[in-house]
Amino acid sequence: MIDGGGKATAGTAAGGRKPLRPGIAGACILFSAVIFLFILIGYRVQSREFYSGILITEFGIMLLPALVFTAISGVSFRGSLRLGPFRPVNIPIVIGIMIFAIPVAGLMNVLNLLLVDSIFGKVVVTSLPSAQNGTQFLVNLLVIAGSAGICEEVLFRGVIQRSFERIGTVPSILLAALLFSLTHLDFQKILGTFALGVLIGYIVYRTNSLYCGILAHFTNNAAAVAATFISEQMLKRFGDLGALPSETLGSGEIFDVFSTMPREVLIIVLAVYGFMFLFAAVILVLMIFLLTRANPVPREPAPITAALWGETRKHGEAKGLLYLLPGILLILAWFYVQANLFMGRQDFLTEAFLLLIGSA
C-alpha cells in the first residue's frame, strides 16, 4: 500500500493480504475535505430545509466520501470498516451503556454551558425539531437517529479511528472522538459529544464491529428524539390544562432558575440530581465491564509500532496528522464567528464567513 509521500507503508499484512488500516494522511485529508463541504454546502442545505438538508449532509457529505476513500485506499473493505459478524449478545449491553451514559454526557454538557456562560454571559439553548404526532416522531427517528448513526459512524469510527490505530488504540479513540465533537460545530456541546465519541469508539474497538457503533449512536440520538417528543407532548397537555405558565425560558435564563432558588431547595435539587448521576455512573461502569467480559480484545495485526511516537516518525505516519490542519482551522474560524455573534459584533472575517455559508 502506498501512503503519503509515495513510500510503502508497514500496514500491509503478511502474505500480500490487504491491510486493515487506511493511511493516516489520506484519512486526515478526507476529514478536512468533509469539513469544507460541510461548512460550504451542508449549512446551506440545512438552513433551507432541515430534513432534506440532514439527509444531503449525512449521506452525500459524510458517508459517500468515506466509502469512496475506503474503496480506493487498497484496504480490505469489510475488515477496515469492521463489518464482520454481529454478536447479538452485545445488543442489550450496548443499548444499556448508551442509556446510562446520558446523565454523564449531560453533566459534561452542563459544565460546557457553564463555561460558555462564564465567558459570554449567556448560552443559546438549541433543541431538535419537535414532532407533533407519531408520524413526525418516526420521521425524526429515522432522519436524526438513523442517518447520523450510520453515516457518522462509517466516517469517524469506520475510517478515521481505524486509520489512527496506526499510532495506537488509545490515541485513535481519543483523536477520532475529538474530531467527531468538533465536527458538530457547536462549542457549547464539545465536552458531552467528546465523551460520547470516546465511549462509542471504545465500543467499536472492543466489539470489533461497526454495527455496535451504529447501534450505540442510534440509541443516543433516538433517546434525545424521544425525550424531546415526550416533553413537548407533556408541555402541550399541561399547557392546555392551564397548569403551566405560557412564557418559556430564554437563552440567558437557564442558570438563573437555580440562582433564584432558596438555598434549602437548591441543596435538595442538587442532591437528587447527584444521586441520579452516581446511580447512572455505577450502572454504566458495570455495563462497560460486561462489554469487556463478553468481548475479548480483538486479535488483529498490531499497530505498526508499540510506541506512540517512536517508530511512527520513521514511517511518516505522525506527519500525516498535519493534514488535519485545514479542517481544524476552518472549525476554529467557525467558532470565532460564533463567538462574535454571541457578543453581538461583526468584523471582516465574520462577514466574509457568513457570506461564504450564505447567511449574510
C-alpha positions as CSV (number, residue, x, y, z in Angstrom):
1,M,0.0,0.0,0.0
2,I,1.3,3.5,-0.9
3,D,0.7,6.3,1.5
4,G,1.6,10.0,1.9
5,G,4.9,10.7,0.1
6,G,4.8,7.6,-2.0
7,K,6.5,5.2,0.4
8,A,5.2,1.7,1.0
9,T,3.6,1.6,4.5
10,A,4.1,-1.1,7.1
11,G,0.3,-1.5,7.2
12,T,0.3,-4.2,4.6
13,A,-0.4,-7.6,6.1
14,A,1.9,-10.5,5.8
15,G,1.4,-12.8,2.8
16,G,0.2,-10.0,0.5
17,R,-3.2,-9.7,2.1
18,K,-4.9,-6.3,2.0
19,P,-4.2,-4.1,5.2
20,L,-7.0,-3.2,7.6
21,R,-5.9,0.3,8.3
22,P,-6.0,3.1,5.7
23,G,-3.2,5.6,5.7
24,I,-3.3,8.4,8.2
25,A,-2.5,11.2,5.7
26,G,-5.4,10.1,3.4
27,A,-7.9,9.9,6.3
28,C,-6.9,13.4,7.5
29,I,-7.3,14.8,4.0
30,L,-10.7,13.2,3.9
31,F,-11.6,14.9,7.2
32,S,-10.5,18.3,6.0
33,A,-12.5,17.8,2.8
34,V,-15.6,16.8,4.7
35,I,-15.4,19.8,6.9
36,F,-15.0,22.1,3.9
37,L,-18.1,20.6,2.2
38,F,-20.0,20.6,5.5
39,I,-19.5,24.3,6.1
40,L,-19.8,25.3,2.4
41,I,-22.8,23.1,1.4
42,G,-24.2,21.3,4.5
43,Y,-25.0,24.5,6.4
44,R,-26.8,26.0,3.4
45,V,-29.0,23.0,2.7
46,Q,-29.9,22.5,6.3
47,S,-30.8,26.2,6.7
48,R,-33.2,25.9,3.7
49,E,-34.9,22.7,4.8
50,F,-33.9,20.7,7.8
51,Y,-34.8,17.2,6.9
52,S,-33.6,17.2,3.3
53,G,-30.5,19.1,4.4
54,I,-29.7,16.5,7.1
55,L,-30.0,13.7,4.5
56,I,-27.8,15.5,2.0
57,T,-25.2,16.2,4.7
58,E,-25.1,12.8,6.2
59,F,-25.2,10.7,3.0
60,G,-23.7,13.0,0.5
61,I,-21.0,14.8,2.5
62,M,-20.1,12.2,5.2
63,L,-21.0,8.7,4.0
64,L,-20.2,8.8,0.3
65,P,-16.7,10.3,0.6
66,A,-15.9,7.8,3.4
67,L,-16.9,4.9,1.2
68,V,-15.1,6.2,-1.8
69,F,-12.0,6.8,0.2
70,T,-12.1,3.2,1.6
71,A,-12.7,1.7,-1.8
72,I,-9.7,3.4,-3.4
73,S,-7.3,3.0,-0.4
74,G,-6.4,-0.5,-1.2
75,V,-7.6,-1.8,2.2
76,S,-9.8,-4.7,3.0
77,F,-13.3,-3.0,2.7
78,R,-15.0,-5.4,5.2
79,G,-12.1,-5.7,7.6
80,S,-11.2,-2.0,7.6
81,L,-14.8,-0.9,8.3
82,R,-15.3,-3.7,10.8
83,L,-18.3,-5.2,9.0
84,G,-17.7,-8.7,10.3
85,P,-20.3,-10.9,12.1
86,F,-22.5,-9.1,14.6
87,R,-22.9,-10.8,18.0
88,P,-26.5,-10.5,19.3
89,V,-25.2,-10.7,23.0
90,N,-23.9,-7.1,22.5
91,I,-27.3,-5.6,21.7
92,P,-28.6,-5.2,25.3
93,I,-25.2,-4.3,26.6
94,V,-24.6,-1.5,24.0
95,I,-28.1,-0.1,24.5
96,G,-27.7,-0.2,28.3
97,I,-24.3,1.5,28.1
98,M,-25.7,4.4,26.0
99,I,-28.8,4.8,28.1
100,F,-26.9,5.1,31.3
101,A,-24.3,7.3,29.6
102,I,-26.9,10.0,29.0
103,P,-26.6,11.5,32.5
104,V,-22.8,11.5,32.3
105,A,-22.8,13.2,28.9
106,G,-25.5,15.6,30.3
107,L,-23.2,16.6,33.1
108,M,-20.4,17.3,30.7
109,N,-22.8,19.5,28.6
110,V,-23.8,21.4,31.7
111,L,-20.2,22.1,32.6
112,N,-19.7,23.1,29.0
113,L,-22.6,25.5,29.2
114,L,-21.4,26.9,32.5
115,L,-18.0,27.7,30.9
116,V,-19.7,29.4,27.9
117,D,-22.0,31.3,30.2
118,S,-19.0,32.5,32.3
119,I,-17.2,33.7,29.2
120,F,-20.1,35.3,27.2
121,G,-22.7,35.9,29.9
122,K,-25.3,33.8,28.2
123,V,-25.9,30.5,26.4
124,V,-28.1,29.8,23.4
125,V,-30.3,26.7,24.0
126,T,-31.0,24.7,20.9
127,S,-33.4,21.8,20.5
128,L,-34.3,19.2,18.0
129,P,-37.3,19.8,15.7
130,S,-40.3,18.8,17.7
131,A,-42.7,16.2,16.3
132,Q,-46.4,16.9,16.6
133,N,-47.6,13.3,16.0
134,G,-46.5,9.8,15.8
135,T,-45.7,10.0,12.1
136,Q,-43.4,13.0,12.5
137,F,-41.8,11.3,15.5
138,L,-40.9,8.3,13.3
139,V,-39.5,10.7,10.6
140,N,-37.3,12.3,13.3
141,L,-36.2,8.9,14.5
142,L,-35.2,7.8,11.0
143,V,-33.6,11.1,9.9
144,I,-31.9,12.3,13.1
145,A,-31.0,9.0,14.7
146,G,-30.8,6.6,11.8
147,S,-28.9,8.6,9.2
148,A,-26.5,10.0,11.7
149,G,-25.9,6.6,13.3
150,I,-25.0,5.1,10.0
151,C,-23.1,7.9,8.2
152,E,-21.2,9.4,11.0
153,E,-20.1,6.1,12.4
154,V,-18.7,5.0,9.0
155,L,-16.7,8.2,8.7
156,F,-15.4,8.6,12.3
157,R,-15.2,5.0,13.7
158,G,-15.0,3.1,10.4
159,V,-12.4,5.2,8.6
160,I,-10.8,7.9,10.8
161,Q,-10.4,5.9,14.0
162,R,-9.3,2.8,12.1
163,S,-6.6,4.8,10.3
164,F,-5.4,6.4,13.6
165,E,-4.9,2.9,15.0
166,R,-1.5,3.0,13.2
167,I,-0.3,5.2,16.2
168,G,-2.1,3.1,18.9
169,T,-5.5,2.2,20.1
170,V,-6.0,4.8,22.8
171,P,-4.8,7.7,20.6
172,S,-7.1,6.6,17.8
173,I,-10.2,6.6,20.0
174,L,-9.4,10.0,21.6
175,L,-8.4,11.7,18.3
176,A,-11.5,10.3,16.5
177,A,-13.7,11.4,19.3
178,L,-12.2,14.9,19.3
179,L,-12.7,15.3,15.6
180,F,-16.2,13.9,16.0
181,S,-17.1,16.5,18.6
182,L,-15.5,19.4,16.6
183,T,-17.5,18.4,13.5
184,H,-20.7,19.3,15.3
185,L,-19.6,22.9,15.0
186,D,-21.0,23.9,18.4
187,F,-18.6,24.9,21.2
188,Q,-21.5,24.6,23.6
189,K,-21.6,20.8,23.3
190,I,-18.0,19.8,22.7
191,L,-17.4,18.1,26.1
192,G,-20.5,16.0,26.1
193,T,-20.1,15.0,22.4
194,F,-16.4,14.2,23.0
195,A,-17.4,11.9,26.0
196,L,-19.9,10.0,23.8
197,G,-17.4,9.8,21.0
198,V,-14.9,8.2,23.3
199,L,-17.5,5.7,24.6
200,I,-18.7,4.7,21.1
201,G,-15.1,4.5,19.9
202,Y,-14.3,2.0,22.7
203,I,-17.4,0.0,21.9
204,V,-16.4,-0.3,18.3
205,Y,-12.9,-1.3,19.1
206,R,-13.8,-3.8,21.8
207,T,-16.6,-5.5,19.9
208,N,-14.6,-5.2,16.6
209,S,-17.9,-4.2,15.0
210,L,-19.0,-1.0,13.4
211,Y,-22.6,-2.3,13.7
212,C,-22.3,-1.9,17.5
213,G,-21.1,1.7,17.0
214,I,-24.1,2.4,14.7
215,L,-26.4,0.9,17.4
216,A,-24.8,3.0,20.1
217,H,-25.1,6.2,18.1
218,F,-28.7,5.4,17.1
219,T,-29.6,4.7,20.7
220,N,-28.2,8.0,21.9
221,N,-29.9,10.1,19.2
222,A,-33.1,8.1,19.5
223,A,-33.2,8.8,23.2
224,A,-32.8,12.5,22.5
225,V,-35.6,12.4,19.9
226,A,-37.9,10.5,22.2
227,A,-37.2,12.8,25.2
228,T,-38.0,15.9,23.0
229,F,-41.2,14.4,21.7
230,I,-42.4,13.3,25.2
231,S,-41.5,16.6,26.8
232,E,-43.3,18.6,24.0
233,Q,-46.4,16.4,24.4
234,M,-46.4,16.8,28.2
235,L,-45.9,20.6,28.0
236,K,-48.7,20.8,25.5
237,R,-51.0,18.7,27.6
238,F,-50.3,20.6,30.8
239,G,-50.5,23.9,28.9
240,D,-54.0,23.0,27.7
241,L,-55.0,22.3,31.2
242,G,-53.6,25.7,32.4
243,A,-51.1,24.0,34.7
244,L,-48.1,25.8,33.2
245,P,-47.3,29.4,32.5
246,S,-47.3,30.5,28.9
247,E,-43.8,32.0,28.9
248,T,-40.7,29.9,28.4
249,L,-37.1,30.3,29.5
250,G,-34.9,32.5,27.3
251,S,-31.4,31.6,26.2
252,G,-29.8,33.6,29.1
253,E,-32.2,32.4,31.8
254,I,-31.3,28.7,32.0
255,F,-29.0,29.1,35.0
256,D,-31.0,32.0,36.6
257,V,-33.6,29.4,37.7
258,F,-31.1,27.8,40.1
259,S,-29.7,31.1,41.3
260,T,-33.1,32.3,42.4
261,M,-34.0,29.1,44.3
262,P,-34.0,29.2,48.1
263,R,-30.8,27.6,49.5
264,E,-32.6,24.6,51.0
265,V,-34.5,23.8,47.8
266,L,-31.3,24.2,45.8
267,I,-29.5,21.7,48.0
268,I,-32.3,19.2,47.7
269,V,-32.4,19.6,43.9
270,L,-28.6,19.2,43.6
271,A,-28.7,16.1,46.0
272,V,-31.4,14.5,43.8
273,Y,-29.5,15.1,40.6
274,G,-26.3,14.0,42.2
275,F,-27.8,10.7,43.4
276,M,-29.2,10.1,39.9
277,F,-25.9,10.8,38.3
278,L,-24.0,8.5,40.7
279,F,-26.5,5.7,40.2
280,A,-26.2,6.0,36.4
281,A,-22.4,6.2,36.6
282,V,-22.2,3.0,38.6
283,I,-24.5,1.1,36.2
284,L,-22.6,2.5,33.3
285,V,-19.3,1.1,34.7
286,L,-20.9,-2.3,35.3
287,M,-22.3,-2.3,31.7
288,I,-18.8,-1.5,30.3
289,F,-17.4,-4.3,32.4
290,L,-19.9,-6.7,30.9
291,L,-18.9,-5.5,27.4
292,T,-15.2,-6.3,28.2
293,R,-16.1,-9.7,29.5
294,A,-18.3,-10.5,26.5
295,N,-15.8,-9.3,24.0
296,P,-12.1,-10.4,24.3
297,V,-9.5,-8.0,22.9
298,P,-9.7,-8.2,19.1
299,R,-6.9,-10.2,17.6
300,E,-5.7,-8.1,14.7
301,P,-2.4,-7.1,13.2
302,A,-0.7,-4.9,15.8
303,P,-0.2,-1.2,15.1
304,I,3.0,-0.5,13.1
305,T,4.7,0.3,16.4
306,A,4.2,-0.4,20.0
307,A,5.4,3.0,21.0
308,L,3.2,6.1,20.4
309,W,5.7,8.3,18.6
310,G,8.9,6.3,18.3
311,E,8.9,4.2,15.1
312,T,5.9,6.1,13.7
313,R,8.2,9.0,12.8
314,K,10.3,6.7,10.8
315,H,7.3,5.6,8.7
316,G,6.0,9.2,8.3
317,E,2.7,8.3,9.9
318,A,2.6,11.0,12.5
319,K,3.3,13.6,9.9
320,G,0.1,12.7,8.2
321,L,-1.8,14.3,11.1
322,L,-0.7,17.7,9.7
323,Y,-3.4,17.2,7.0
324,L,-6.0,17.8,9.8
325,L,-4.9,21.5,10.0
326,P,-7.1,22.8,7.1
327,G,-10.2,21.2,8.6
328,I,-9.4,22.3,12.2
329,L,-8.6,25.9,11.1
330,L,-12.0,26.0,9.3
331,I,-13.7,24.8,12.5
332,L,-11.8,27.4,14.6
333,A,-12.9,30.1,12.2
334,W,-16.5,28.9,12.6
335,F,-16.1,29.1,16.4
336,Y,-14.6,32.6,16.1
337,V,-17.7,33.7,14.1
338,Q,-20.0,32.0,16.7
339,A,-18.2,33.9,19.5
340,N,-18.6,37.2,17.6
341,L,-22.3,36.5,17.1
342,F,-22.6,35.7,20.8
343,M,-21.2,39.1,21.7
344,G,-23.3,40.9,19.0
345,R,-20.3,42.2,17.0
346,Q,-19.1,41.6,13.5
347,D,-15.8,42.1,11.7
348,F,-14.4,41.4,8.2
349,L,-13.7,37.7,8.9
350,T,-17.2,37.2,10.4
351,E,-18.9,38.9,7.5
352,A,-16.8,37.0,5.0
353,F,-17.6,33.7,6.7
354,L,-21.3,34.4,6.8
355,L,-21.2,35.3,3.1
356,L,-19.5,32.1,2.4
357,I,-22.2,30.0,4.1
358,G,-25.0,32.1,2.7
359,S,-26.1,33.7,5.9
360,A,-25.1,37.2,5.2
